[in-house]
């Protein structure tokens, strides 16, 4: 089984108060649960705030990490990737 890393949004917070952490997840391990190996940032959809550790994100982007379209659009909208 291969170790594939993906950059995903992990939901935290409470009911009707969503809060997301941008995490690096191994896809073969715990497919239904959101256990991240590292969190590179967070996103608050209520206030549209985002905070990303640019050095950690760049480290994973250099290794061609996979990411869903939602994460790609969010990072592109806030100019973290081109």
Order of alpha helices (4+ residues) and beta strands (2+ residues): beta-beta-beta-beta-alpha-beta-alpha
